[in-house]
Amino acid sequence: MKTLALILVCCLMFPGLSSGAPPVDNTIWAELLEKHVTDKRVDYDGFKQDETKLDQYLAILSSIDPTALSHNHQFAFYINAYNAFTIKLVLTRYPGINSIKEIGSFFSNPWSKKFIPLNGFTVNLDHIEHDILRPRFKDARVHFAINCAARSCPPLLNVPYEAGTLETQLDNQTKKFINNPANTFLRDNTLFVSRIFQWFIDDFSDNPLAFIRQHVRGRLKQDLENAAASSEITLQYLHYDWTLNR
């Protein structure tokens, strides 16, 4: 009887468990990503045509109580929410903008705009990133999963983040970004890296180079090892291109 009661409680708290369905239905988001994200670029014209479907997915996210989700389901939920609502924010002004930063004003930026109905509150993208994702999950790989709609951002993954595959997805996205020669390259003993490592240096334990070494592969890994053996490696942060990643 105790086992049955426990099962009933779990089913009430996590409705998807009773049917084997995931607690968050990302089906629409999966279809939109597959259709409109190719070669690391986002087809905003296509998203604009399918904006009604995007709104349906955003309504699903807004109806979810994230506190009822497991740790990994919450983590995936907030990453998907950040990315999907970023697309929506761009569409509010698209095609009349060339950068998401044009949505802001002299007194505010696009990430401070409150337009996201979430868990009973209206919040902004900054809230999801800086008040939830970074402090709650404390995983620096999140910076390579969330997408700010700019060319210098880590590419938007063309499938949703899911709890069951989250670890692999975070690891793959991090490695792909770091090992892209456009984002990370060595000249003499200077390692050129994304400005993300400068902006969020605390998240990388004040040591971006150590984090990069954990994820670097191939020729760059060997070059780093050779350079470090001869002298100290210094970091140089690359220019950040805020042009839309279309």
Backbone as JSON, one array per atom type, in Angstrom:
{
  "sequence": "MKTLALILVCCLMFPGLSSGAPPVDNTIWAELLEKHVTDKRVDYDGFKQDETKLDQYLAILSSIDPTALSHNHQFAFYINAYNAFTIKLVLTRYPGINSIKEIGSFFSNPWSKKFIPLNGFTVNLDHIEHDILRPRFKDARVHFAINCAARSCPPLLNVPYEAGTLETQLDNQTKKFINNPANTFLRDNTLFVSRIFQWFIDDFSDNPLAFIRQHVRGRLKQDLENAAASSEITLQYLHYDWTLNR",
  "N": [[0.82, -1.21, 0.0], [1.96, 1.23, 0.76], [3.81, 1.6, -1.27], [2.13, 1.88, -3.5], [0.81, 4.23, -2.8], [2.94, 6.02, -2.88], [3.56, 5.97, -5.61], [1.21, 7.08, -6.64], [1.36, 9.68, -5.59], [3.68, 10.6, -6.89], [2.77, 10.58, -9.53], [0.86, 12.56, -9.43], [2.4, 14.79, -8.85], [4.21, 14.81, -10.96], [2.87, 14.68, -13.76], [3.51, 13.66, -16.31], [4.86, 11.31, -15.8], [3.14, 9.16, -15.42], [2.23, 8.36, -17.89], [4.45, 7.92, -19.29], [5.28, 10.0, -20.82], [7.32, 12.91, -21.47], [7.83, 15.52, -18.99], [7.74, 18.07, -20.07], [6.52, 19.12, -23.11], [8.26, 19.23, -25.93], [7.77, 19.06, -28.62], [6.78, 20.83, -30.66], [8.75, 22.81, -30.64], [10.94, 21.28, -31.4], [10.24, 20.69, -34.05], [10.24, 23.25, -35.19], [12.9, 24.06, -34.83], [14.3, 22.14, -36.33], [13.39, 22.8, -38.83], [14.07, 25.49, -39.23], [16.66, 26.1, -38.4], [19.76, 25.88, -39.62], [23.03, 24.91, -40.64], [24.27, 26.33, -38.57], [22.96, 28.73, -38.56], [20.1, 30.92, -38.22], [16.91, 30.94, -39.56], [15.14, 33.53, -39.67], [13.09, 34.58, -41.19], [11.65, 32.31, -41.82], [10.88, 31.51, -39.23], [9.28, 33.69, -38.68], [7.14, 33.25, -40.4], [6.15, 31.01, -39.19], [5.31, 31.91, -36.76], [3.0, 31.68, -35.23], [3.0, 29.0, -34.48], [5.32, 29.03, -32.92], [4.43, 30.68, -30.87], [2.56, 28.97, -29.74], [4.21, 27.05, -28.62], [5.6, 28.62, -26.77], [3.5, 29.22, -25.09], [3.08, 26.74, -23.96], [5.43, 26.47, -22.45], [5.0, 28.57, -20.67], [2.93, 27.59, -19.2], [3.95, 25.69, -17.57], [5.0, 24.5, -14.36], [7.98, 25.05, -13.19], [9.15, 24.31, -10.78], [8.2, 21.85, -10.16], [9.66, 20.1, -11.58], [12.37, 17.78, -12.18], [15.91, 18.15, -11.44], [17.57, 18.06, -13.86], [15.54, 18.23, -15.78], [14.57, 20.75, -15.19], [16.84, 22.31, -15.78], [17.16, 21.86, -18.57], [14.68, 22.84, -19.37], [14.83, 25.64, -18.79], [16.93, 26.42, -20.46], [15.85, 25.89, -23.01], [13.67, 27.63, -22.83], [14.94, 30.14, -22.66], [16.2, 30.27, -25.19], [14.01, 30.0, -26.99], [12.34, 32.17, -26.32], [14.08, 34.21, -26.9], [14.18, 34.08, -29.68], [11.53, 34.85, -30.14], [11.6, 37.48, -29.16], [13.29, 38.74, -31.04], [11.67, 38.48, -33.29], [9.67, 40.33, -32.74], [10.52, 42.69, -33.77], [11.53, 42.1, -36.19], [11.38, 42.13, -39.77], [12.9, 44.44, -39.37], [15.34, 44.95, -38.13], [18.91, 44.6, -37.69], [20.35, 43.63, -35.67], [20.0, 42.2, -32.43], [20.44, 43.99, -30.42], [19.38, 46.36, -31.24], [16.83, 46.39, -30.37], [16.79, 47.34, -27.86], [17.03, 50.38, -25.87], [18.21, 53.72, -25.13], [18.11, 53.7, -22.4], [17.77, 51.09, -21.66], [18.33, 47.55, -22.26], [17.86, 44.83, -24.63], [17.72, 42.48, -23.17], [16.73, 43.11, -20.73], [14.1, 43.57, -21.04], [10.87, 43.0, -19.99], [8.87, 40.46, -20.83], [8.19, 37.86, -20.71], [6.07, 35.38, -19.75], [6.28, 33.47, -16.98], [6.06, 30.91, -14.73], [4.1, 32.21, -13.19], [4.96, 34.83, -13.1], [6.06, 37.84, -14.81], [8.88, 37.99, -16.61], [12.3, 38.73, -17.65], [14.87, 38.07, -20.15], [17.35, 38.35, -18.94], [16.75, 37.66, -16.32], [16.24, 34.9, -16.53], [18.76, 34.0, -17.33], [20.72, 35.14, -15.49], [19.62, 35.03, -12.93], [18.63, 32.52, -12.66], [19.67, 30.31, -14.42], [22.57, 30.56, -14.3], [23.3, 30.95, -11.44], [21.84, 28.89, -10.18], [22.34, 26.4, -11.41], [25.03, 26.34, -11.89], [26.92, 25.66, -13.94], [29.25, 26.11, -16.23], [29.11, 25.44, -18.87], [26.69, 26.17, -19.82], [26.82, 28.57, -21.1], [27.39, 28.01, -23.67], [25.18, 26.91, -24.63], [22.91, 28.51, -24.47], [21.53, 30.99, -26.6], [22.15, 34.14, -28.02], [21.24, 35.32, -30.3], [23.15, 36.42, -31.96], [25.94, 36.66, -34.27], [28.41, 36.03, -33.14], [27.69, 34.51, -31.02], [27.57, 31.28, -29.42], [26.41, 28.69, -31.56], [22.89, 28.15, -32.18], [21.46, 25.22, -31.12], [20.01, 22.7, -33.14], [18.06, 21.04, -32.17], [15.83, 20.42, -29.39], [16.88, 20.93, -25.98], [17.07, 18.24, -23.77], [16.31, 16.46, -20.78], [17.33, 13.82, -20.56], [19.42, 13.73, -22.36], [20.98, 15.82, -21.78], [23.56, 16.2, -20.58], [25.34, 15.2, -22.54], [24.64, 16.91, -24.66], [25.33, 19.48, -23.68], [28.08, 19.14, -23.33], [28.93, 18.54, -25.94], [28.21, 20.9, -27.37], [29.82, 22.77, -26.1], [32.42, 21.84, -26.68], [32.37, 21.94, -29.51], [32.18, 24.69, -29.97], [34.49, 25.76, -28.74], [36.51, 24.43, -30.12], [36.3, 25.39, -32.65], [38.05, 27.01, -35.11], [37.51, 29.67, -35.7], [36.69, 30.74, -33.34], [38.56, 30.14, -31.39], [41.96, 30.35, -31.28], [45.54, 30.03, -31.59], [48.32, 32.17, -31.42], [51.64, 32.39, -31.46], [52.33, 32.73, -28.15], [49.88, 33.59, -27.4], [46.54, 33.12, -26.78], [43.67, 33.39, -28.56], [40.36, 34.04, -27.77], [36.78, 33.69, -27.26], [34.87, 36.53, -26.22], [33.08, 35.87, -24.3], [34.34, 34.45, -22.31], [35.59, 36.44, -20.92], [33.51, 38.14, -20.05], [32.09, 36.48, -18.32], [33.86, 35.53, -16.42], [33.94, 34.71, -13.76], [32.28, 32.48, -13.73], [33.88, 30.65, -14.87], [35.59, 29.95, -12.94], [37.47, 31.96, -12.56], [39.47, 31.26, -14.26], [39.67, 30.89, -17.27], [41.38, 29.65, -19.12], [42.02, 27.15, -18.04], [39.54, 25.9, -18.17], [39.15, 25.87, -20.94], [41.24, 24.18, -21.69], [40.26, 21.78, -20.75], [38.4, 21.09, -22.63], [39.42, 21.38, -25.17], [40.59, 19.99, -28.26], [42.47, 17.8, -30.52], [44.72, 19.29, -32.9], [44.94, 21.89, -31.85], [44.94, 21.4, -29.11], [47.39, 20.06, -28.8], [49.12, 22.1, -29.66], [48.68, 23.99, -27.67], [49.7, 22.67, -25.45], [52.39, 22.48, -26.17], [53.07, 25.19, -26.33], [52.64, 26.03, -23.71], [54.62, 24.68, -22.44], [56.88, 26.07, -23.0], [56.56, 28.79, -22.34], [54.5, 31.19, -20.54], [51.0, 31.22, -21.25], [48.98, 33.73, -22.63], [45.76, 35.33, -22.65], [43.69, 36.64, -25.21], [40.91, 38.56, -25.99], [38.38, 38.19, -28.36], [36.77, 40.33, -30.81], [33.27, 40.94, -30.55], [30.66, 40.04, -32.55], [27.63, 41.41, -33.06], [25.73, 41.21, -34.99], [22.72, 39.88, -36.42], [22.32, 36.35, -36.3], [21.56, 35.22, -38.82]],
  "CA": [[0.0, 0.0, 0.0], [2.83, 2.4, 0.81], [4.39, 1.76, -2.61], [1.07, 2.4, -4.35], [0.58, 5.62, -2.43], [4.07, 6.79, -3.38], [3.39, 6.07, -7.05], [0.13, 8.03, -6.9], [1.87, 11.02, -5.29], [4.59, 10.97, -7.96], [1.99, 10.85, -10.73], [0.21, 13.85, -9.26], [3.42, 15.84, -8.91], [4.83, 14.77, -12.28], [1.85, 14.03, -14.57], [4.06, 12.94, -17.45], [5.42, 10.02, -15.43], [2.13, 8.12, -15.48], [2.03, 7.92, -19.27], [5.74, 7.77, -19.93], [5.56, 11.21, -21.59], [8.18, 13.85, -20.76], [7.05, 16.54, -18.28], [7.61, 19.24, -20.95], [6.38, 18.68, -24.5], [9.06, 20.07, -26.81], [7.55, 18.62, -29.99], [6.68, 21.98, -31.57], [10.07, 23.43, -30.68], [11.79, 20.4, -32.21], [9.87, 20.87, -35.46], [10.67, 24.58, -35.62], [14.36, 24.08, -34.9], [14.72, 21.33, -37.47], [12.98, 23.48, -40.06], [14.57, 26.86, -39.4], [18.05, 26.27, -37.95], [20.64, 25.07, -40.46], [24.4, 25.43, -40.81], [24.57, 27.27, -37.46], [22.25, 29.99, -38.78], [18.68, 30.92, -37.91], [16.06, 31.49, -40.61], [14.12, 34.33, -38.98], [11.94, 34.7, -42.09], [10.87, 31.1, -41.61], [10.26, 31.61, -37.91], [8.21, 34.69, -38.77], [6.0, 32.58, -41.02], [5.64, 30.02, -38.24], [5.27, 32.55, -35.44], [1.86, 31.13, -34.48], [3.47, 27.75, -33.85], [6.25, 29.42, -31.86], [3.61, 31.16, -29.76], [1.97, 27.8, -29.1], [5.25, 26.44, -27.78], [5.84, 29.52, -25.65], [2.37, 29.05, -24.17], [3.34, 25.49, -23.22], [6.44, 26.79, -21.44], [4.41, 29.46, -19.66], [1.97, 26.82, -18.4], [4.69, 24.72, -16.75], [5.54, 24.87, -13.06], [9.33, 24.48, -13.21], [9.54, 23.78, -9.48], [7.76, 20.46, -10.09], [10.52, 19.32, -12.45], [13.64, 17.33, -11.64], [17.03, 19.06, -11.68], [17.93, 18.1, -15.27], [14.4, 18.72, -16.54], [14.56, 22.21, -15.0], [17.97, 22.88, -16.51], [16.79, 21.83, -20.0], [13.51, 23.73, -19.53], [15.22, 27.05, -18.81], [17.73, 26.66, -21.67], [14.9, 25.98, -24.12], [12.89, 28.86, -22.66], [15.8, 31.28, -23.03], [16.41, 30.28, -26.64], [12.75, 30.21, -27.7], [11.88, 33.54, -26.08], [14.99, 35.09, -27.63], [13.65, 34.12, -31.06], [10.3, 35.66, -30.11], [11.98, 38.88, -29.0], [13.78, 39.21, -32.33], [10.54, 38.57, -34.22], [8.84, 41.51, -32.45], [11.0, 43.81, -34.57], [12.03, 41.59, -37.46], [12.74, 42.22, -40.33], [13.39, 45.82, -39.34], [16.57, 45.1, -37.35], [20.06, 43.8, -38.07], [20.96, 43.15, -34.44], [19.07, 42.16, -31.3], [20.7, 45.15, -29.58], [18.55, 47.46, -31.71], [15.54, 46.33, -29.67], [16.93, 48.12, -26.63], [16.97, 51.84, -25.96], [19.31, 54.39, -24.41], [18.0, 53.43, -20.97], [17.59, 49.66, -21.39], [18.82, 46.65, -23.3], [16.81, 43.85, -24.94], [17.66, 41.39, -22.18], [16.02, 43.59, -19.55], [12.7, 43.77, -21.41], [9.99, 42.0, -19.36], [7.81, 40.04, -21.74], [8.13, 36.4, -20.63], [5.23, 34.85, -18.66], [6.95, 32.26, -16.5], [5.81, 30.51, -13.35], [3.26, 33.19, -12.51], [5.56, 36.16, -13.13], [6.54, 38.31, -16.1], [10.32, 38.18, -16.4], [13.08, 39.04, -18.85], [15.92, 37.1, -20.45], [18.38, 38.49, -17.91], [16.31, 36.9, -15.15], [16.46, 33.47, -16.78], [20.2, 33.7, -17.39], [21.53, 35.56, -14.36], [19.0, 34.71, -11.64], [18.27, 31.1, -12.61], [20.6, 29.37, -15.05], [23.96, 30.64, -13.81], [23.49, 30.67, -10.01], [21.19, 27.67, -9.69], [22.9, 25.16, -11.97], [26.49, 26.46, -11.72], [27.57, 24.88, -14.98], [29.71, 27.11, -17.2], [28.79, 25.01, -20.23], [25.42, 26.78, -20.23], [27.11, 29.71, -21.97], [27.49, 27.51, -25.04], [23.87, 26.33, -24.94], [21.95, 29.6, -24.7], [21.88, 31.73, -27.82], [21.71, 35.54, -27.91], [20.82, 35.76, -31.64], [24.24, 37.14, -32.62], [26.87, 35.81, -35.02], [29.49, 35.56, -32.28], [27.15, 33.6, -30.01], [27.57, 29.85, -29.74], [25.27, 28.41, -32.44], [21.67, 27.57, -31.64], [21.33, 23.8, -31.42], [18.78, 22.52, -33.94], [17.13, 20.16, -31.46], [15.64, 20.91, -28.03], [17.63, 20.31, -24.89], [16.23, 17.29, -23.05], [16.97, 16.0, -19.55], [18.03, 12.56, -20.76], [20.61, 13.9, -23.21], [21.5, 17.15, -21.46], [25.0, 16.16, -20.33], [26.01, 15.07, -23.85], [24.39, 18.11, -25.46], [26.15, 20.57, -23.14], [29.48, 18.85, -23.6], [29.16, 18.66, -27.39], [28.14, 22.3, -27.78], [31.0, 23.44, -25.57], [33.59, 21.41, -27.46], [32.26, 22.44, -30.87], [32.46, 26.12, -30.0], [35.88, 26.02, -28.39], [37.4, 23.86, -31.12], [36.12, 26.07, -33.93], [39.17, 27.95, -35.27], [37.03, 31.05, -35.73], [36.44, 31.17, -31.96], [39.71, 29.87, -30.54], [43.17, 30.06, -32.04], [46.78, 30.37, -30.91], [49.39, 32.85, -32.16], [52.78, 32.4, -30.53], [51.83, 32.29, -26.85], [48.62, 34.28, -27.13], [45.36, 32.36, -27.18], [42.53, 34.26, -28.85], [39.15, 33.34, -27.35], [35.53, 34.46, -27.23], [34.71, 37.49, -25.12], [32.26, 35.21, -23.28], [35.22, 34.07, -21.21], [35.89, 37.65, -20.16], [32.3, 38.63, -19.41], [31.62, 35.56, -17.28], [35.07, 34.89, -15.92], [33.64, 34.06, -12.48], [31.68, 31.17, -13.99], [34.98, 29.77, -15.27], [36.48, 29.89, -11.77], [38.54, 32.93, -12.78], [40.55, 30.6, -15.0], [39.14, 30.4, -18.55], [42.34, 28.78, -19.81], [41.87, 25.79, -17.51], [38.3, 25.38, -18.73], [39.4, 25.6, -22.36], [42.09, 22.99, -21.78], [39.45, 20.6, -20.49], [37.51, 20.8, -23.76], [40.1, 21.51, -26.44], [40.92, 18.7, -28.87], [43.22, 17.8, -31.77], [45.93, 20.08, -33.12], [44.99, 23.02, -30.91], [45.32, 20.85, -27.81], [48.83, 19.83, -28.85], [49.79, 23.39, -29.75], [48.6, 24.61, -26.34], [50.64, 21.97, -24.58], [53.74, 22.87, -26.57], [53.27, 26.6, -25.98], [52.7, 26.13, -22.25], [55.89, 24.1, -21.99], [57.98, 27.02, -23.23], [56.3, 30.04, -21.63], [53.12, 31.36, -20.08], [50.02, 31.57, -22.28], [48.09, 34.84, -22.29], [44.5, 35.33, -23.38], [43.24, 37.85, -25.89], [39.49, 38.36, -26.25], [38.01, 38.58, -29.72], [35.63, 41.23, -31.04], [31.98, 40.23, -30.54], [29.8, 40.5, -33.64], [26.23, 41.35, -32.61], [24.83, 41.08, -36.13], [21.85, 38.72, -36.29], [22.87, 35.08, -36.79], [20.61, 34.73, -39.82]],
  "C": [[0.86, 1.27, 0.0], [3.44, 2.68, -0.57], [3.38, 2.36, -3.57], [0.82, 3.87, -4.07], [1.69, 6.51, -2.96], [3.96, 7.01, -4.88], [2.33, 7.1, -7.4], [0.59, 9.46, -6.66], [2.78, 11.5, -6.4], [3.84, 11.32, -9.23], [1.29, 12.19, -10.65], [1.2, 14.99, -9.39], [4.04, 15.95, -10.28], [3.89, 14.03, -13.22], [2.41, 13.21, -15.72], [4.56, 11.55, -17.1], [4.42, 8.89, -15.59], [1.97, 7.56, -16.88], [3.35, 7.67, -20.0], [6.12, 8.98, -20.77], [6.48, 12.12, -20.8], [7.35, 14.94, -20.09], [6.87, 17.83, -19.08], [7.57, 18.74, -22.39], [7.11, 19.66, -25.42], [8.86, 19.75, -28.3], [7.52, 19.78, -30.98], [8.04, 22.64, -31.73], [11.03, 22.6, -31.53], [11.51, 20.58, -33.69], [10.37, 22.2, -35.99], [12.19, 24.65, -35.76], [14.87, 23.3, -36.1], [14.48, 22.06, -38.79], [13.74, 24.77, -40.3], [15.98, 27.12, -38.87], [18.93, 25.32, -38.74], [22.0, 25.74, -40.58], [24.72, 26.54, -39.81], [23.87, 28.61, -37.62], [20.76, 29.83, -38.54], [17.91, 31.6, -39.05], [14.91, 32.25, -39.94], [12.9, 34.57, -39.87], [11.03, 33.49, -41.93], [10.18, 31.1, -40.27], [9.1, 32.61, -37.92], [6.96, 34.07, -39.38], [5.35, 31.59, -40.08], [5.49, 30.59, -36.84], [4.09, 32.05, -34.6], [2.24, 29.84, -33.77], [4.44, 28.06, -32.7], [5.47, 29.89, -30.64], [2.94, 30.01, -29.01], [2.98, 27.13, -28.17], [5.53, 27.32, -26.56], [4.72, 29.43, -24.62], [2.53, 27.78, -23.34], [4.36, 25.77, -22.11], [5.85, 27.62, -20.3], [3.43, 28.73, -18.75], [2.65, 25.85, -17.43], [5.08, 25.33, -15.4], [6.93, 24.27, -12.96], [9.74, 23.85, -11.88], [9.12, 22.32, -9.31], [8.64, 19.53, -10.92], [11.78, 18.88, -11.72], [14.74, 18.3, -12.03], [17.35, 19.18, -13.17], [16.8, 18.58, -16.16], [14.3, 20.24, -16.4], [15.65, 22.87, -15.83], [17.64, 22.96, -18.01], [15.64, 22.8, -20.27], [13.95, 25.19, -19.68], [16.12, 27.37, -20.01], [16.8, 26.81, -22.87], [14.07, 27.26, -24.04], [13.7, 30.08, -23.09], [15.92, 31.37, -24.55], [15.13, 30.6, -27.4], [12.24, 31.65, -27.52], [12.82, 34.57, -26.71], [14.54, 35.22, -29.09], [12.41, 35.02, -31.11], [10.63, 37.14, -30.0], [12.47, 39.47, -30.31], [12.61, 39.42, -33.29], [9.65, 39.78, -33.96], [9.26, 42.71, -33.27], [11.5, 43.38, -35.95], [10.97, 41.75, -38.55], [13.39, 43.59, -40.25], [14.67, 46.02, -38.55], [17.67, 44.21, -37.93], [20.78, 43.22, -36.86], [19.92, 43.17, -33.33], [19.25, 43.4, -30.42], [19.89, 46.37, -30.02], [17.18, 47.48, -31.03], [15.6, 47.13, -28.38], [16.8, 49.61, -26.9], [18.16, 52.41, -25.21], [19.33, 53.99, -22.95], [17.88, 51.93, -20.65], [18.19, 48.84, -22.52], [17.76, 45.58, -23.54], [16.64, 42.77, -23.89], [16.97, 41.81, -20.89], [14.52, 43.81, -19.81], [11.84, 42.65, -20.82], [8.84, 41.66, -20.3], [7.53, 38.54, -21.64], [7.25, 35.96, -19.47], [5.81, 33.5, -18.21], [6.67, 32.04, -15.02], [5.06, 31.58, -12.55], [3.81, 34.61, -12.5], [5.88, 36.55, -14.58], [8.0, 38.7, -15.92], [11.0, 38.52, -17.71], [14.15, 37.97, -19.05], [17.04, 37.16, -19.43], [18.01, 37.67, -16.67], [16.58, 35.41, -15.34], [17.95, 33.14, -16.72], [20.9, 33.95, -16.06], [20.94, 35.24, -12.99], [18.64, 33.23, -11.53], [19.39, 30.21, -13.15], [22.0, 29.4, -14.43], [24.07, 30.31, -12.32], [22.91, 29.34, -9.55], [21.9, 26.41, -10.16], [24.43, 25.17, -11.98], [27.26, 25.56, -12.68], [27.96, 25.83, -16.1], [29.39, 26.73, -18.63], [27.48, 25.62, -20.72], [25.65, 27.95, -21.19], [27.24, 29.3, -23.44], [26.2, 26.83, -25.5], [22.83, 27.41, -25.2], [22.46, 30.48, -25.83], [21.29, 33.13, -27.77], [21.42, 36.16, -29.28], [21.9, 36.56, -32.37], [25.21, 36.17, -33.28], [27.99, 35.25, -34.13], [29.01, 34.67, -31.15], [27.43, 32.16, -30.4], [26.31, 29.52, -30.52], [24.07, 27.82, -31.69], [21.58, 26.11, -32.07], [20.01, 23.57, -32.14], [17.88, 21.41, -33.43], [16.94, 20.71, -30.06], [16.62, 20.25, -27.06], [16.65, 19.45, -24.09], [17.01, 16.74, -21.85], [17.83, 14.77, -19.78], [19.31, 12.68, -21.55], [21.36, 15.18, -22.86], [23.02, 17.15, -21.3], [25.78, 16.09, -21.65], [25.85, 16.32, -24.68], [25.26, 19.28, -24.98], [27.63, 20.37, -23.48], [29.81, 19.03, -25.09], [29.18, 20.11, -27.85], [29.37, 23.08, -27.31], [32.23, 23.11, -26.41], [33.54, 21.96, -28.9], [32.64, 23.91, -30.95], [33.94, 26.39, -29.76], [36.83, 25.53, -29.48], [37.17, 24.4, -32.53], [37.23, 27.12, -34.07], [38.75, 29.41, -35.35], [36.86, 31.62, -34.33], [37.66, 31.05, -31.06], [40.92, 29.55, -31.4], [44.39, 30.64, -31.32], [47.75, 31.05, -31.86], [50.54, 33.06, -31.19], [52.26, 31.89, -29.18], [50.59, 33.07, -26.42], [47.46, 33.45, -27.66], [44.2, 33.33, -27.34], [41.24, 33.47, -28.6], [37.95, 34.27, -27.37], [35.49, 35.39, -26.02], [33.79, 36.94, -24.02], [33.11, 34.86, -22.07], [35.63, 35.26, -20.35], [34.67, 38.13, -19.39], [31.88, 37.78, -18.22], [32.78, 34.82, -16.64], [34.84, 34.17, -14.59], [33.09, 32.65, -12.68], [32.73, 30.15, -14.41], [36.05, 29.71, -14.18], [37.69, 30.79, -11.91], [39.71, 32.36, -13.57], [40.01, 30.02, -16.31], [40.07, 29.43, -19.26], [42.22, 27.34, -19.34], [40.61, 25.13, -18.07], [38.49, 25.0, -20.19], [40.23, 24.35, -22.53], [41.31, 21.7, -21.54], [38.69, 20.15, -21.74], [38.2, 20.87, -25.12], [40.54, 20.14, -26.95], [41.88, 18.9, -30.05], [44.47, 18.66, -31.76], [46.04, 21.22, -32.12], [45.41, 22.55, -29.52], [46.84, 20.64, -27.75], [49.61, 21.13, -28.88], [49.79, 24.11, -28.4], [49.6, 23.98, -25.39], [52.08, 22.37, -24.9], [54.06, 24.31, -26.15], [53.44, 26.76, -24.47], [54.02, 25.61, -21.71], [57.04, 25.09, -22.1], [57.8, 28.33, -22.48], [54.82, 30.14, -21.27], [52.21, 31.79, -21.23], [49.15, 32.72, -21.78], [46.84, 34.77, -23.17], [44.23, 36.69, -24.01], [41.8, 37.6, -26.32], [39.08, 38.97, -27.59], [36.85, 39.58, -29.73], [34.35, 40.4, -31.11], [31.06, 40.84, -31.59], [28.34, 40.3, -33.24], [25.24, 41.31, -33.78], [23.99, 39.81, -35.98], [22.46, 37.48, -36.95], [21.93, 34.44, -37.82], [21.34, 34.23, -41.06]]
}
